[in-house]
Amino acid sequence: MLAYQVERFFGLITDKTIRRGSFSSVKDLISKIDHFVASYNQTCKPFAWTATADSILEKLHRLCSRISGTAH
């Protein structure tokens, strides 16, 4: 579970900071990431998984049906 949380955190940094900005240098990029982390840490909450296994499997079934064009 920790690996997922780390992966999700880097996804947030990418979505909210890196993709939305332009940076004049590596130092500028590091500064923006540091700012994001400091801001995020002020209001962060633990990740709570709310989906059930059945709902995930149903979504996976629908996706596979669309991809393969079959109902299995």
C-alpha positions in Angstrom: 0.0 0.0 0.0 2.9 2.4 0.7 4.1 2.1 -2.8 0.7 3.1 -4.1 0.7 6.1 -1.8 4.2 7.2 -3.0 3.1 6.8 -6.6 -0.1 8.8 -6.0 1.9 11.6 -4.3 4.2 11.9 -7.3 1.2 11.9 -9.5 -0.2 14.8 -7.6 3.1 16.7 -7.9 3.1 16.0 -11.6 -0.5 17.1 -12.2 -0.5 20.1 -10.0 3.0 21.5 -10.4 5.1 20.1 -13.2 2.5 19.9 -16.0 1.0 23.3 -15.2 4.3 25.3 -15.2 7.2 26.3 -17.1 10.6 26.4 -15.4 13.6 28.5 -16.3 16.0 26.1 -14.6 16.3 23.0 -12.5 16.6 25.2 -9.4 13.3 26.8 -10.3 11.6 23.4 -10.7 13.0 22.3 -7.4 11.7 25.5 -5.8 8.2 24.9 -7.2 8.1 21.3 -6.0 9.3 22.3 -2.5 6.5 25.0 -2.4 3.9 22.4 -3.5 5.1 19.9 -0.8 5.0 22.6 1.9 1.5 23.6 0.9 0.3 20.1 0.6 1.6 19.1 4.0 -0.4 21.8 5.7 -3.8 20.3 4.7 -3.0 16.7 3.8 -5.2 13.8 5.0 -4.6 10.1 4.8 -5.8 8.3 1.7 -9.0 6.3 2.4 -9.9 3.5 0.0 -13.7 3.6 -0.6 -14.2 1.4 -3.6 -15.3 -2.2 -3.0 -13.7 -5.1 -4.7 -16.9 -5.8 -6.5 -17.1 -2.3 -7.9 -13.5 -2.5 -9.1 -14.1 -5.9 -10.8 -17.3 -4.6 -12.5 -15.3 -1.6 -13.9 -12.6 -3.9 -15.1 -15.2 -6.2 -16.7 -16.7 -3.2 -18.6 -13.3 -2.0 -19.7 -12.3 -5.5 -21.0 -15.5 -5.8 -22.8 -14.9 -2.5 -24.6 -11.4 -3.3 -25.5 -12.0 -6.8 -26.8 -15.5 -6.2 -28.2 -16.8 -9.3 -26.3 -18.7 -9.8 -23.1 -16.2 -12.1 -21.4 
